[in-house]
Structure formats: C-alpha cells, structure tokens
C-alpha cells in the first residue's frame, strides 16, 4: 500500500449506459466486483467499504426538454446522486473509487470531488475528447460531454449538477491517449488551452516523459488530483470490452506505468474507471485489466 494515499476507500458503483451508444456498460460495476477488486485492494492493506450501486432506470423516451441530449433527465438524476455520495464519502475522510458505467458519470464524480477540492487537477485517460456540447455533438450521447461540463460548458442541467460553484481549470487538466476527436472538440480544446497528449506524442516522447509532465502540471498549485480512466484509452487488443474501441491505443504496460508513476508521485485523491462493456468483452478480460490498473494506481509493486 502507498502509505501517503488515503487508506480508507469507498467503492461506488454506477451501472448506467444511457450516456453511451451501446448497451452493456451498465454491467461494468458488477464485472469489476466479479474480478475481485475488493480482494485486490484489501491485499494491499486498504480498508474497503463497498457502498453498492446507485439505482438507475431506463426511461421509455430518449429525448426530452427540446434538446438533442439523450436521456437528460435520468443522467442528471444519477449524477446528482453520485455527486452527493462522492462528497459524503470525502466528508468522512474516505477516498472515492467510482466504478462505471459510461463516462457521463464523471459529471457527478468531479462535481462531488469539487465540493472538497476547489483547486482540483485531473488526468483524463481516454481515446476520445469527451468535450462536446449539445451544439457540437454529432450523436447527442452525454458520455461525450463530461469534460465540457466540468469546465462549466454545456446544458445548464448538467453544469448545475450538485449545485456546484467551482469548475475545473483547463490549465490543470491533462488528457492522455487521445486519438479520436470531433471537429468541435478540436476547436474547443485549442481555445481552452487544454494539454492533450495524443498517441502521437506518446509514441514520440514515451509514456514516462508524458506522465512526468502531466503529473507536474496537475499537482502544482492544486489541492487534489482526480484520475479518470476510460478503458477505451487502451488498445482493443488489451481491453476488448469497450463500446467505442479505437485501434492504436495504450499497451498494457504503458497503462500500468502511467498508474505506477501517479502512485509514486503521491498525488491521487479520487479516481474512476469507466466504459467496461461486458457484452463485448472476452471472459471478463477488460474488467480484470481495470482491477489490475487500480492496484497499480494505489501502490501495488512487483517488489
């Protein structure tokens, strides 16, 4: 166990797939538990409290409120509950480890963390930018919007989740593994000055240097660091069970090295792992990889 990371961890499951295009990620939390996440973290010396899953439902109608945002009502409700739960666990001095579910849940996770960490740094691992708004999204899928929401951009019912006043500073937000961006996302990322390490930069610089720079940026003048890990950041060869796979992603070892370097920096204060689609997986491989990465993030070492 990393002695400087909060040893009291609260697992929070969010079995929702309404923000995504394909069914299946709602079973992600169960898959991670089946892959023995609790046993893994307890073996590292952590005190684990599993808070169970936030209850979700699937509305009959996809569109409401005159927008192109799919399932806005339920996604707002679930993220509001998640926000309160994350904030409540942090109030008790615990480390929230959120199990998705699609990446729309980052809206609630980050909102909850911001209740306690006003100057939060974020490392965002993803194949995609997730910085669309209703105006730029080609699909209306909210799992492609949480980054924009975290900067205070987008539909007011999403940016208002948790009644938050704080928003993230784009200069303290680093994206890693990006290789698929919509035109509107490219423009907004440049306008905001978000540091993006695409797979090109990772190939050119190497993961060690990328992580050294990312860790320095998110940890300077911040009071906490959140890690948001979308399993599709990895190459589908290593993580086949994702809804939106993009070839040419992180290898198994690059992913572990990233987690190991974050652990060694003693900076992480909250985390989430998302987009595990059990319908598309092979023998729960992607969930098992996620659990292994959680171990590395929380200080597991070979020797």
Backbone bond lengths (Angstrom), bond angles and torsions (degrees), N, CA, C in turn:
res aa  C-N    CA-C-N  psi(-1)  N-CA   C-N-CA  omega(-1)  CA-C   N-CA-C  phi
1 X - - - 1.466 - - 1.518 110.65 -
2 X 1.325 116.75 139.77 1.452 121.36 173.42 1.530 108.09 -73.94
3 X 1.304 117.06 115.35 1.461 121.17 -170.92 1.521 113.33 -68.31
4 X 1.338 117.94 -15.82 1.455 119.47 -178.32 1.520 112.91 -96.07
5 X 1.330 118.84 -10.47 1.458 122.13 176.34 1.521 108.53 -85.74
6 X 1.311 115.68 141.85 1.460 121.35 176.52 1.523 109.83 -48.97
7 X 1.337 116.77 121.26 1.464 119.75 -175.84 1.521 113.10 -81.42
8 X 1.335 117.44 -5.43 1.461 121.71 -178.82 1.535 109.10 -103.10
9 X 1.303 117.11 107.14 1.462 122.43 -174.20 1.522 110.69 -111.32
10 X 1.332 115.31 133.10 1.461 121.35 175.51 1.526 109.06 -109.39
11 X 1.324 116.42 118.78 1.461 121.45 175.25 1.527 108.64 -84.20
12 X 1.329 116.23 131.12 1.461 121.60 179.26 1.521 107.93 -129.22
13 X 1.324 116.73 116.32 1.450 120.77 179.09 1.520 111.67 -93.08
14 X 1.334 115.40 138.29 1.476 120.35 178.26 1.533 107.83 -130.58
15 X 1.328 117.20 86.22 1.472 121.24 -174.79 1.522 112.35 -81.54
16 X 1.310 116.04 74.45 1.466 121.14 -178.39 1.525 110.19 -126.81
17 X 1.331 115.64 138.22 1.461 120.12 175.97 1.528 111.89 -126.40
18 X 1.325 116.75 11.91 1.463 120.99 -174.83 1.526 112.80 -69.09
19 X 1.333 116.40 -22.23 1.461 118.85 179.70 1.505 113.52 -82.99
20 X 1.330 117.03 -7.14 1.457 121.79 -173.21 1.526 111.99 -109.09
21 X 1.307 115.71 170.84 1.465 121.95 -179.21 1.517 112.06 -82.08
22 X 1.337 116.66 -34.19 1.460 121.42 -173.80 1.524 111.24 -113.18
23 X 1.327 116.19 146.01 1.456 121.28 173.94 1.530 109.75 -72.24
24 X 1.334 116.42 154.00 1.461 119.58 173.18 1.510 115.14 129.04
25 X 1.347 118.09 -31.77 1.471 118.80 -178.25 1.522 112.01 -72.70
26 X 1.335 116.36 -11.98 1.463 118.26 176.05 1.523 111.72 -66.65
27 X 1.328 116.87 -18.40 1.460 121.16 178.08 1.526 112.82 -91.55
28 X 1.335 116.52 3.38 1.457 120.93 -178.86 1.516 114.78 -57.52
29 X 1.350 118.90 -48.17 1.464 118.72 179.97 1.527 112.99 -59.21
30 X 1.324 117.42 -39.86 1.468 120.21 178.10 1.520 110.82 -65.27
31 X 1.330 116.73 -39.61 1.457 120.59 179.52 1.521 111.51 -63.62
32 X 1.331 116.74 -39.64 1.467 121.04 179.57 1.530 110.27 -68.02
33 X 1.306 116.54 -40.55 1.467 118.60 177.00 1.530 110.77 -65.27
34 X 1.333 116.08 -40.18 1.461 120.56 178.40 1.532 110.88 -63.30
35 X 1.336 115.91 -29.56 1.463 121.31 176.79 1.525 112.28 -80.25
36 X 1.350 116.50 8.83 1.460 124.40 169.66 1.538 112.91 70.51
37 X 1.334 114.92 46.02 1.456 118.39 178.87 1.523 111.40 -63.34
38 X 1.319 117.34 -40.65 1.461 119.38 -178.79 1.520 110.65 -62.48
39 X 1.319 116.22 -46.47 1.468 120.55 -179.24 1.528 110.74 -62.64
40 X 1.336 116.19 -39.55 1.464 119.87 178.59 1.525 111.31 -59.70
41 X 1.319 117.01 -49.16 1.464 120.17 -175.43 1.526 112.32 -73.85
42 X 1.337 116.34 -34.48 1.465 118.49 175.91 1.522 110.72 -65.63
43 X 1.328 117.29 -33.40 1.470 119.97 178.43 1.525 111.69 -66.71
44 X 1.343 116.02 -20.11 1.460 120.66 177.42 1.526 112.44 -90.42
45 X 1.336 115.93 1.12 1.458 120.24 175.83 1.509 114.95 97.73
46 X 1.327 117.86 10.11 1.465 120.30 -178.89 1.530 111.10 -88.44
47 X 1.329 113.79 148.38 1.461 121.95 172.18 1.526 107.19 -89.32
48 X 1.321 117.30 115.71 1.459 121.75 -173.78 1.521 110.65 -109.81
49 X 1.329 115.39 129.72 1.450 121.23 171.41 1.526 107.95 -121.97
50 X 1.317 116.27 115.10 1.464 120.76 -179.95 1.525 108.11 -88.41
51 X 1.324 116.16 113.65 1.463 121.73 -177.81 1.525 112.52 -83.15
52 X 1.337 116.50 1.21 1.458 119.38 -179.12 1.517 111.69 78.68
53 X 1.340 115.86 -162.12 1.455 121.87 -175.98 1.522 112.06 -109.75
54 X 1.316 115.10 145.07 1.461 120.67 169.41 1.527 107.66 -72.88
55 X 1.311 117.00 131.16 1.459 120.63 -178.59 1.523 110.20 -71.14
56 X 1.332 115.12 133.72 1.457 120.51 179.05 1.521 109.31 -128.57
57 X 1.311 116.07 159.05 1.466 121.14 176.97 1.522 108.73 -136.81
58 X 1.308 116.31 164.43 1.455 120.87 179.96 1.529 108.88 -113.96
59 X 1.317 117.98 104.72 1.471 120.75 -179.04 1.524 111.15 -63.84
60 X 1.323 115.37 155.32 1.450 119.68 179.21 1.513 113.09 -72.15
61 X 1.336 116.21 -30.67 1.459 120.52 -178.31 1.520 110.49 -105.26
62 X 1.297 114.83 137.96 1.461 120.77 -176.86 1.530 111.66 -83.42
63 X 1.325 117.10 -42.88 1.465 120.88 -174.65 1.521 111.51 -108.13
64 X 1.326 115.23 138.96 1.469 120.81 175.65 1.526 108.23 -144.02
65 X 1.297 115.75 173.97 1.463 121.49 169.40 1.527 113.61 62.31
66 X 1.334 117.28 17.60 1.458 120.35 177.29 1.510 114.73 66.68
67 X 1.330 118.20 22.52 1.465 121.29 179.37 1.521 109.48 -113.89
68 X 1.334 115.25 172.86 1.461 120.13 173.18 1.522 111.59 -96.34
69 X 1.339 116.14 12.95 1.461 120.54 -178.63 1.525 109.80 -85.30
70 X 1.311 115.82 122.87 1.464 120.64 -175.63 1.534 111.15 -78.86
71 X 1.322 115.85 131.37 1.469 123.63 174.00 1.523 112.34 57.61
72 X 1.303 116.43 40.08 1.462 121.14 -177.22 1.524 112.10 -58.67
73 X 1.332 117.81 -43.58 1.466 120.74 -177.68 1.524 111.95 -56.50
74 X 1.337 116.08 -53.64 1.454 120.20 -174.62 1.531 111.44 -70.56
75 X 1.302 116.91 -37.24 1.465 119.43 179.12 1.520 110.79 -66.32
76 X 1.322 116.41 -38.96 1.466 119.37 175.13 1.527 110.61 -63.01
77 X 1.323 117.00 -44.49 1.466 120.21 -177.99 1.517 111.52 -63.57
78 X 1.329 116.55 -47.84 1.468 120.78 -178.35 1.523 110.65 -62.79
79 X 1.324 117.68 -43.54 1.465 119.95 -179.19 1.514 112.31 -69.09
80 X 1.315 117.23 -31.75 1.462 119.60 175.57 1.525 110.19 -65.13
81 X 1.328 116.93 -44.13 1.464 120.04 177.38 1.526 111.22 -64.24
82 X 1.337 115.97 -40.89 1.465 119.81 178.42 1.516 110.82 -63.12
83 X 1.316 116.89 -42.77 1.465 121.24 177.75 1.525 110.72 -54.94
84 X 1.324 116.73 -48.99 1.462 120.79 -178.87 1.531 111.30 -64.79
85 X 1.325 116.82 -37.72 1.456 119.88 -178.79 1.532 110.94 -68.89
86 X 1.339 116.56 -45.24 1.463 120.60 178.18 1.527 110.41 -60.74
87 X 1.330 116.54 -46.70 1.470 120.16 179.63 1.520 111.13 -62.75
88 X 1.335 115.94 -37.95 1.463 119.84 179.56 1.515 112.92 -66.04
89 X 1.320 116.69 -40.33 1.467 120.02 178.48 1.523 110.99 -68.00
90 X 1.318 117.21 -38.62 1.461 119.99 176.96 1.520 111.14 -67.41
91 X 1.322 116.39 -34.23 1.467 120.60 176.26 1.523 110.68 -60.59
92 X 1.335 116.27 -32.36 1.467 121.67 178.38 1.524 112.12 -84.12
93 X 1.320 116.40 3.59 1.458 120.07 177.85 1.513 113.83 82.26
94 X 1.334 117.05 25.49 1.450 121.01 -177.59 1.533 111.26 -109.73
95 X 1.316 115.20 158.72 1.466 124.28 179.61 1.526 108.27 -93.61
96 X 1.338 118.91 115.75 1.464 119.85 178.82 1.525 111.50 -80.74
97 X 1.331 115.51 125.10 1.462 122.53 174.71 1.524 106.34 -119.19
98 X 1.331 116.07 106.35 1.459 121.94 -171.04 1.526 109.92 -98.28
99 X 1.338 115.21 134.32 1.453 122.25 -177.44 1.528 109.59 -111.83
100 X 1.350 115.72 115.50 1.476 118.87 178.86 1.497 111.54 -91.83
101 X 1.326 116.59 169.18 1.446 127.04 12.30 1.534 112.22 75.14
102 X 1.355 114.16 154.71 1.458 118.42 178.80 1.528 110.03 -77.78
103 X 1.337 114.88 171.91 1.460 119.80 -169.44 1.522 113.34 -74.72
104 X 1.326 117.60 -5.32 1.466 118.41 174.50 1.523 111.36 -61.80
105 X 1.333 117.36 -20.93 1.465 120.03 -178.45 1.525 112.32 -68.13
106 X 1.327 117.57 -14.54 1.467 119.53 177.02 1.522 110.95 -62.88
107 X 1.333 117.12 -24.01 1.463 120.26 176.85 1.527 109.70 -59.28
108 X 1.332 116.12 -48.64 1.453 120.56 -179.99 1.514 113.28 -72.41
109 X 1.332 116.54 -41.34 1.467 119.51 -179.83 1.527 111.03 -59.30
110 X 1.323 115.80 -52.50 1.466 119.88 -176.45 1.529 110.86 -66.11
111 X 1.345 116.80 -37.87 1.465 119.20 176.93 1.523 110.95 -59.23
112 X 1.339 116.16 -41.99 1.456 120.34 179.17 1.509 112.68 -66.76
113 X 1.321 117.05 -42.73 1.463 120.30 179.65 1.526 110.76 -64.58
114 X 1.336 116.35 -37.09 1.461 120.09 -179.37 1.526 113.40 -65.66
115 X 1.318 117.15 -15.55 1.461 119.57 175.06 1.533 110.55 -65.63
116 X 1.328 116.42 -24.34 1.466 121.57 -176.34 1.529 113.27 -117.97
117 X 1.323 116.86 -26.93 1.461 121.76 -178.84 1.515 108.41 -117.59
118 X 1.323 116.26 91.53 1.461 120.74 -173.98 1.519 112.49 -72.95
119 X 1.317 116.53 -26.27 1.476 120.85 179.85 1.535 108.16 -114.54
120 X 1.317 114.95 66.27 1.456 121.85 -172.29 1.523 111.78 -85.50
121 X 1.325 115.77 134.36 1.455 121.55 169.50 1.514 109.05 -98.85
122 X 1.335 116.69 149.30 1.464 120.95 -177.76 1.516 110.43 -134.64
123 X 1.345 115.23 134.46 1.466 121.21 168.53 1.522 106.22 -110.80
124 X 1.315 115.69 120.51 1.469 123.19 -171.76 1.527 109.12 -113.95
125 X 1.327 116.62 109.32 1.463 121.87 179.23 1.526 108.54 -96.21
126 X 1.326 117.21 121.38 1.461 119.49 -173.45 1.529 109.64 -167.95
127 X 1.328 115.72 149.46 1.461 119.88 170.29 1.519 111.00 -77.42
128 X 1.348 115.68 -22.45 1.459 122.02 -173.20 1.528 110.82 -117.24
129 X 1.340 115.86 164.03 1.452 120.05 -177.09 1.514 114.20 -81.19
130 X 1.348 117.04 -30.28 1.476 121.76 179.93 1.520 112.06 52.78
131 X 1.325 116.88 33.81 1.461 120.47 -177.68 1.525 110.97 -122.71
132 X 1.337 115.96 27.54 1.461 120.79 173.58 1.528 110.45 -76.10
133 X 1.312 115.14 161.75 1.459 123.04 168.12 1.526 106.79 -124.23
134 X 1.317 116.85 177.92 1.466 119.68 178.55 1.524 110.96 -57.71
135 X 1.331 116.47 -30.83 1.462 120.40 -177.21 1.525 112.42 -76.20
136 X 1.328 118.08 -29.14 1.470 120.28 -175.50 1.516 113.50 -104.95
137 X 1.330 118.21 -16.88 1.462 120.82 -174.90 1.527 111.59 -70.05
138 X 1.340 117.53 127.83 1.463 120.29 176.62 1.525 112.82 -78.68
139 X 1.339 118.20 -11.37 1.465 121.52 -173.64 1.521 114.45 -120.06
140 X 1.325 117.39 -26.82 1.460 120.48 -173.15 1.510 113.21 80.75
141 X 1.332 117.55 8.03 1.466 121.95 179.09 1.531 109.44 -80.37
142 X 1.321 116.06 122.47 1.468 120.11 -173.13 1.525 112.39 -73.60
143 X 1.339 119.01 -17.04 1.470 118.06 176.36 1.528 111.27 -67.23
144 X 1.322 117.19 -9.73 1.461 120.55 174.41 1.520 113.30 -96.65
145 X 1.340 117.50 17.48 1.464 120.90 -174.32 1.528 116.53 -128.51
146 X 1.333 121.37 -6.00 1.469 119.23 -171.34 1.520 115.18 -62.70
147 X 1.325 118.48 -29.41 1.466 119.23 179.62 1.530 109.60 -67.83
148 X 1.323 116.52 -45.15 1.460 119.79 177.46 1.526 110.40 -58.76
149 X 1.330 116.75 -44.67 1.463 120.92 -179.67 1.523 110.91 -60.78
150 X 1.330 116.48 -40.04 1.474 119.86 -178.42 1.519 112.25 -65.87
151 X 1.346 116.79 -20.62 1.464 121.48 175.64 1.527 111.59 -92.77
152 X 1.340 116.85 4.31 1.458 120.73 179.31 1.511 113.97 85.42
153 X 1.349 117.04 19.18 1.458 121.89 -177.32 1.525 110.01 -112.56
154 X 1.319 116.74 140.99 1.456 119.95 178.43 1.515 112.30 119.71
155 X 1.317 115.47 -166.83 1.453 121.82 -176.74 1.527 110.41 -62.42
156 X 1.329 115.80 137.37 1.468 120.45 -175.42 1.520 112.97 -62.21
157 X 1.320 118.26 -25.21 1.461 119.45 179.02 1.521 111.40 -74.86
158 X 1.308 117.41 -19.76 1.458 120.89 175.28 1.526 110.96 -91.11
159 X 1.320 117.07 -44.63 1.471 119.19 179.51 1.529 111.31 -68.73
160 X 1.334 116.86 -19.33 1.461 120.36 179.82 1.510 114.70 -92.43
161 X 1.352 117.85 4.53 1.463 120.68 -179.35 1.529 109.83 -57.84
162 X 1.324 115.75 127.95 1.461 120.39 -179.71 1.511 113.66 79.91
163 X 1.338 116.81 0.84 1.459 120.10 -178.51 1.510 112.25 61.58
164 X 1.327 116.28 30.09 1.455 118.48 -170.71 1.523 112.52 -71.97
165 X 1.307 113.71 149.46 1.455 121.18 175.20 1.527 110.23 -102.95
166 X 1.317 116.59 -33.32 1.457 120.75 -177.90 1.528 110.71 -82.11
167 X 1.314 115.88 146.80 1.459 122.21 172.69 1.526 107.41 -130.92
168 X 1.313 115.30 166.27 1.455 119.19 -179.62 1.526 111.29 -77.54
169 X 1.318 114.89 149.35 1.462 122.26 174.19 1.527 107.52 -88.55
170 X 1.337 118.80 117.66 1.469 120.20 179.91 1.518 113.65 -55.84
171 X 1.320 116.83 -24.84 1.475 120.28 -179.66 1.523 112.14 -77.14
172 X 1.342 117.01 -10.56 1.463 121.98 177.52 1.524 110.77 -112.87
173 X 1.302 115.37 24.77 1.466 122.57 -178.06 1.522 108.11 -124.91
174 X 1.328 116.88 123.79 1.461 120.86 -177.86 1.521 109.51 -124.26
175 X 1.326 115.64 130.30 1.460 121.63 176.64 1.523 110.10 -102.65
176 X 1.336 115.08 140.14 1.464 120.17 -177.50 1.523 110.13 -133.96
177 X 1.336 115.75 132.32 1.468 121.28 174.77 1.508 114.74 93.09
178 X 1.332 118.02 7.77 1.463 122.91 -174.75 1.534 110.51 -64.74
179 X 1.338 115.80 136.00 1.462 120.68 176.08 1.523 113.87 -152.01
180 X 1.332 117.60 9.88 1.456 120.97 179.15 1.527 109.15 -150.05
181 X 1.345 116.53 104.02 1.462 121.37 -177.25 1.526 110.39 -125.68
182 X 1.330 115.37 141.48 1.455 120.67 172.10 1.526 109.49 -79.57
183 X 1.333 118.07 156.45 1.477 120.24 -177.67 1.523 113.65 -54.36
184 X 1.330 116.61 -43.50 1.464 119.19 179.66 1.512 112.64 -64.71
185 X 1.328 117.34 -32.25 1.463 121.34 178.62 1.524 110.85 -67.80
186 X 1.327 116.47 -42.50 1.469 120.14 179.09 1.522 110.35 -58.33
187 X 1.332 115.90 -44.45 1.457 120.46 -178.70 1.522 111.32 -64.22
188 X 1.337 117.15 -45.82 1.459 120.61 -176.63 1.526 111.67 -68.09
189 X 1.320 117.42 -39.54 1.466 120.40 178.38 1.522 110.93 -60.48
190 X 1.322 116.41 -40.66 1.466 120.24 178.55 1.526 110.65 -68.62
191 X 1.331 116.99 -41.32 1.462 120.51 -179.94 1.527 112.04 -62.70
192 X 1.321 116.48 -38.55 1.463 121.12 -177.27 1.528 112.56 -84.10
193 X 1.314 116.92 -16.84 1.463 120.24 -179.08 1.510 114.05 74.18
194 X 1.341 116.73 30.57 1.468 120.55 178.05 1.527 109.29 -71.67
195 X 1.316 116.42 134.60 1.460 120.43 177.54 1.524 109.47 -79.04
196 X 1.326 116.53 119.78 1.456 122.70 -176.75 1.525 109.12 -121.04
197 X 1.330 115.53 120.66 1.458 120.90 172.08 1.528 107.09 -100.01
198 X 1.324 115.90 99.90 1.454 119.59 175.41 1.532 108.80 -74.54
199 X 1.313 116.12 175.38 1.468 118.86 176.86 1.521 111.11 -62.76
200 X 1.324 117.21 -26.32 1.462 120.08 176.28 1.520 110.86 -61.09
201 X 1.331 116.58 -48.64 1.460 119.68 178.93 1.526 112.07 -64.23
202 X 1.326 116.58 -37.40 1.469 119.55 178.55 1.521 110.17 -65.02
203 X 1.318 116.92 -41.18 1.472 120.54 177.16 1.523 111.07 -63.49
204 X 1.334 116.72 -41.32 1.457 120.96 -175.71 1.531 111.97 -75.18
205 X 1.325 116.79 -44.25 1.460 120.81 -172.37 1.522 113.61 -93.61
206 X 1.326 116.16 -29.21 1.460 120.50 -173.30 1.518 110.66 92.48
207 X 1.323 117.34 148.08 1.461 121.46 -175.73 1.521 112.70 -63.55
208 X 1.332 117.58 -36.01 1.466 119.85 -177.59 1.528 111.11 -60.78
209 X 1.318 117.12 -46.04 1.471 119.96 -179.19 1.530 110.57 -68.96
210 X 1.332 116.96 -41.30 1.463 120.28 178.68 1.526 110.29 -57.32
211 X 1.322 116.18 -46.08 1.459 119.73 -178.22 1.518 111.63 -69.53
212 X 1.316 117.46 -36.47 1.471 119.86 177.32 1.519 110.29 -59.28
213 X 1.332 117.11 -44.27 1.459 121.00 -179.85 1.529 111.15 -69.52
214 X 1.332 116.46 -42.37 1.468 120.58 -179.15 1.524 111.04 -62.73
215 X 1.316 116.72 -45.12 1.464 121.43 -179.07 1.521 110.85 -62.80
216 X 1.321 116.59 -40.39 1.462 119.74 178.84 1.531 110.66 -62.25
217 X 1.303 117.53 -43.47 1.467 121.75 -176.32 1.522 111.97 -67.01
218 X 1.336 116.98 -46.28 1.475 119.34 -174.46 1.520 112.91 -78.99
219 X 1.328 117.23 -14.55 1.472 119.08 -176.68 1.521 113.81 -101.83
220 X 1.340 117.89 -11.39 1.465 120.68 178.86 1.531 109.81 -81.82
221 X 1.321 116.54 124.48 1.472 122.71 177.45 1.527 112.38 60.06
222 X 1.326 117.36 34.36 1.467 121.94 173.86 1.522 108.51 -122.45
223 X 1.329 115.90 163.31 1.462 119.32 179.54 1.528 112.22 -113.50
224 X 1.323 116.61 12.55 1.457 121.80 177.21 1.512 109.10 175.82
225 X 1.334 115.78 160.56 1.465 121.12 178.46 1.524 109.14 -132.95
226 X 1.323 114.92 127.52 1.460 121.46 177.27 1.524 109.24 -104.28
227 X 1.323 116.61 136.10 1.465 122.43 175.50 1.521 108.51 -109.22
228 X 1.324 115.63 121.43 1.465 121.40 176.82 1.525 107.56 -114.82
229 X 1.331 116.05 114.18 1.468 120.61 -172.20 1.528 109.73 -117.45
230 X 1.326 115.12 106.92 1.464 122.00 173.24 1.524 107.27 -87.85
231 X 1.325 116.37 124.00 1.460 119.56 -174.42 1.525 113.40 -63.62
232 X 1.341 117.63 -15.97 1.464 117.67 178.05 1.528 112.42 -77.75
233 X 1.341 117.68 -1.72 1.460 119.19 172.11 1.526 110.53 -65.60
234 X 1.319 116.12 -25.30 1.457 120.76 179.55 1.530 110.19 -82.78
235 X 1.299 115.90 155.70 1.457 119.56 175.14 1.529 109.24 -64.18
236 X 1.330 118.40 140.09 1.466 120.91 -179.38 1.524 113.79 -56.66
237 X 1.321 117.45 -20.01 1.460 119.90 175.73 1.520 110.66 -60.29
238 X 1.322 116.90 -35.19 1.463 122.05 -176.90 1.526 112.59 -97.96
239 X 1.334 116.36 -28.12 1.471 120.95 -179.42 1.529 108.66 -134.79
240 X 1.326 116.96 78.05 1.470 120.23 -175.46 1.521 114.07 -74.14
241 X 1.326 117.85 -21.80 1.448 121.49 -173.78 1.506 113.41 -87.47
242 X 1.325 117.67 64.32 1.465 123.01 176.12 1.522 108.30 -133.75
243 X 1.339 116.27 152.66 1.452 120.31 -174.93 1.513 114.86 -77.99
244 X 1.338 116.63 -27.63 1.466 120.41 -177.42 1.525 110.33 -128.12
245 X 1.337 117.93 67.48 1.463 121.06 -177.51 1.526 111.94 -69.23
246 X 1.337 114.79 144.70 1.459 121.25 175.92 1.527 106.62 -134.92
247 X 1.305 116.54 121.15 1.461 119.27 -178.45 1.529 111.36 -65.77
248 X 1.333 114.54 156.95 1.455 120.23 178.06 1.511 114.26 87.01
249 X 1.343 116.81 29.13 1.456 120.59 -177.66 1.515 114.10 -92.91
250 X 1.324 115.20 -167.06 1.460 121.39 -179.40 1.522 110.58 -64.69
251 X 1.322 114.98 145.42 1.458 119.98 173.76 1.527 109.22 -81.20
252 X 1.315 114.83 171.40 1.470 120.79 177.49 1.518 110.29 -59.56
253 X 1.321 116.96 -45.46 1.462 119.52 -177.33 1.525 112.28 -73.14
254 X 1.328 118.15 -36.26 1.470 118.99 176.33 1.529 110.50 -61.20
255 X 1.317 116.55 -39.50 1.458 120.74 179.79 1.518 110.84 -65.56
256 X 1.324 116.92 -44.16 1.464 119.98 178.68 1.520 111.18 -66.03
257 X 1.320 117.77 -39.91 1.459 120.24 179.19 1.525 110.36 -61.12
258 X 1.323 116.65 -41.28 1.465 119.89 177.82 1.521 110.92 -59.38
259 X 1.322 117.10 -46.23 1.463 120.84 179.89 1.528 110.67 -65.80
260 X 1.315 117.22 -40.88 1.463 121.23 -178.90 1.532 111.45 -63.62
261 X 1.326 116.31 -38.66 1.466 119.62 -179.41 1.527 111.41 -71.81
262 X 1.326 116.69 -35.05 1.466 119.21 174.59 1.528 109.73 -64.35
263 X 1.329 116.15 -43.46 1.468 120.00 178.97 1.522 110.83 -60.77
264 X 1.320 116.27 -43.00 1.465 120.33 -178.48 1.523 112.02 -65.73
265 X 1.340 116.50 -26.37 1.470 120.48 -179.74 1.522 112.96 -79.65
266 X 1.329 117.57 -11.46 1.477 122.25 177.00 1.531 112.63 57.42
267 X 1.320 116.37 47.53 1.465 118.89 -174.40 1.524 114.23 -120.27
268 X 1.318 118.56 -20.13 1.465 120.11 -169.62 1.528 111.19 -73.88
269 X 1.339 115.47 135.12 1.463 120.72 -179.71 1.525 112.59 -122.88
270 X 1.325 117.50 -9.32 1.459 122.46 176.94 1.519 107.88 -165.70
271 X 1.341 116.33 160.11 1.463 119.05 -178.39 1.521 110.56 -158.72
272 X 1.325 114.79 159.02 1.458 121.46 172.80 1.522 108.84 -146.04
273 X 1.322 115.84 146.38 1.459 122.91 175.40 1.523 106.88 -125.95
274 X 1.335 116.01 126.85 1.464 119.71 -168.61 1.527 112.44 -135.51
275 X 1.350 113.41 171.94 1.463 124.32 171.37 1.532 113.94 67.04
276 X 1.333 117.17 35.48 1.468 120.86 172.13 1.519 107.49 -88.38
277 X 1.324 116.45 112.83 1.460 121.95 -177.95 1.518 109.23 -103.76
278 X 1.315 115.77 102.88 1.466 120.11 -174.93 1.523 112.68 -68.25
279 X 1.324 117.43 -26.18 1.464 120.77 179.34 1.523 110.61 -63.78
280 X 1.318 116.19 -32.87 1.459 121.54 -175.71 1.526 112.89 -100.28
281 X 1.336 116.90 1.37 1.456 120.79 -175.17 1.524 112.03 -86.58
282 X 1.320 115.77 169.90 1.456 122.72 176.81 1.523 108.96 -119.37
283 X 1.328 116.93 109.82 1.464 122.07 176.82 1.532 112.96 52.85
284 X 1.317 115.44 37.42 1.472 122.36 177.57 1.526 112.64 62.31
285 X 1.317 116.57 26.45 1.465 121.65 -176.40 1.524 112.62 -59.45
286 X 1.333 116.91 -44.66 1.459 119.95 -175.15 1.525 111.67 -67.91
287 X 1.325 117.13 -38.15 1.462 120.48 176.60 1.526 110.87 -65.45
288 X 1.316 116.48 -39.19 1.468 120.03 178.25 1.525 110.94 -64.23
289 X 1.326 116.41 -40.06 1.463 119.97 176.73 1.527 110.26 -63.95
290 X 1.332 116.73 -41.97 1.461 120.16 178.69 1.522 111.33 -58.91
291 X 1.314 117.03 -44.46 1.466 120.82 179.95 1.528 110.39 -63.67
292 X 1.317 116.71 -40.75 1.464 119.79 177.75 1.529 110.87 -62.35
293 X 1.328 116.81 -39.36 1.462 120.68 178.62 1.523 111.78 -67.95
294 X 1.322 116.45 -36.59 1.465 119.77 175.38 1.524 110.08 -60.66
295 X 1.318 116.50 -40.07 1.454 120.16 177.21 1.519 111.43 -59.84
296 X 1.341 116.54 -45.83 1.466 119.93 179.66 1.523 111.75 -64.95
297 X 1.331 116.76 -40.46 1.466 120.51 178.73 1.512 111.74 -60.63
298 X 1.337 115.82 -32.05 1.468 120.88 -175.92 1.534 112.43 -101.69
299 X 1.329 115.85 20.16 1.450 119.46 166.49 1.506 117.76 104.01
300 X 1.327 119.15 5.16 1.460 119.51 178.87 1.526 110.50 -67.30
301 X 1.341 115.57 134.19 1.452 120.70 179.44 1.514 109.22 -134.67
302 X 1.334 115.38 158.55 1.466 119.51 179.38 1.516 110.31 -68.71
303 X 1.315 117.22 -38.98 1.470 121.49 -175.68 1.518 110.34 -137.39
